[in-house]
């Protein structure tokens, strides 16, 4: 599951110490990480538009909007498919919050006080693979439907 190419991660967290801590943990887990950091949702979403981001790692408690709102912007329900790999890395320990994050497009939910850099590394790689597989399945289904429609015409 380990990739040899650089994995570009956007870390959205309002806490500067947490951003530095998790950036350091990621880089010690694998030298193949390039990490962009954002202190709020607005900055993070701007980075997503200007850079190629492989995975977003985000705190759900943000100063300018809810992490759930960010998930909806990254993975719109209207598309019915995952657009952006996301790992929620939060202080919230309530299982219902973790489940809600996953329902809105997070592939994984880690509690900061219980996670290691290696846990985050594995969660990122798994999230990227899940979204890649979902995209491939959606493309295959779209292609099969297109050819079936052409054959029926």
N, C-alpha and C positions, 0 to 999 in steps of 0.2 A: 504494500500500500504506500510505501514511502516513494516520493517523487524525486527525481534528480533535478528537475527544472525549478526555477525560483517560483515560490508561491507568494503571491501578493495578498496581504491581509490588511483590512481596515479595522482598526480597533477604536470603537466609539465608547468612551467612558468619561464622565465628568470629573472623575477623581484623577488628578495628575499622577499621584503616587501609584495608583492602580495601573494607569496606562504604562508607566515606566516599568513597574513590576512584571506585568504580563508580556510586554515587549521583550524584556530581558529573558524571561522564562521561555518564550517561543524561540528566540535566537539560540538559547542554549540547548533546546530540544532538537533543533535542526538548523544548519547553516544556510538552508535554502529559503529562508523567509525574508521578505521585504515587508516592513510594517509601516503603514501610514497610521497616524493617530489623530483622533478628533475628540474635542471636549464636549460636543453637543450634536444633536441630530442634524441641524442645518448644515454644519460644517461637514459632517460625515456624508450626507447625501450629495453635497457639492463634490466631494472627493470621488464618490461613486460615478458621477457624471464625467469627471475629467481624467480619471485613471482607470486602467484595467484592474479590477479587483477580483481575485479568485474566491475570497470568502470574507464576509463581514463578521466580526466578533463584537458583540455589543452588550452593554449594560441596559437593562430595561428601564431603570430609573434615570431619566435624562432631564436636564433643566428646561428645555424648550418644547418638548413634546414627549408623549409616552413612547416607550420602546415598542409597544403594540402598534402604534401609528406608523412607526418606522418600518416594522415588519410588513404592514399592508402596502406601504410605498415600494418596498423592495420586491415583494411577492404579491402583486395584485390578485385578488380572488377571481377577478373577471377572466384571467388567463387560464385558470384551472390547472396550471402547471408551475413548478418552481422555476423562478427566474434567477435567483441569487442564493448561493449557499450562505447560510447564517448559523452562527453558534451564539446562543444567549449565554453570557457569563455574568451572573448577577449575585447580589447578596440576598435576594428573596429566597426563602426556604420553603414556602408554601407549594405543595405539589400541584395545586390547581393553577398557579401562575406558570409553572413549568409546562403543564399541559396546554394552557392557552397559548403560550409562545410557540409550541410545536404545531398547534392547530393553525396558527397564522403564518407558518412557513419556516420557523427555526428547525433545523435538522437535529439539534442537540441543545440541551440545557445543562449548564454546569454551575454549581454553587461555588463562588470564589473561595470560601474558607475550606472547602473540601476538595478542590481541584489542584492538580499539579500542572507544570508546564507540559509534561508528557501527556497528561489527560487532554489538555487543550489541543496539542499537536494532533493526537488521534481523532479528536472530535472534528477538527478542521478538515483533515484528510478524508474522513468518512463523509462529511457534509458535501465536499466537492464531488466525491464519487457518486453519492446519491443523486445529486442534481444532474450530473452528466448522464447517468443512467435514465433518469426521468426524461431528459431532453431527447435522448436517443429513442426511447420508447414512443414519445410523442411524435417525433419525426417519422418513425416507422409506421405508426398508425395513420398519420396524415398521408404518407406516400401510398400505403395500401388502399386507403379510402379514395385517393385521387385516381389510382389505376382502376379500381373497381367501378368508379363513376364513368371513366373513359370507356371501359369495356362494355358497360351497360348501354352506352349511347350509340 
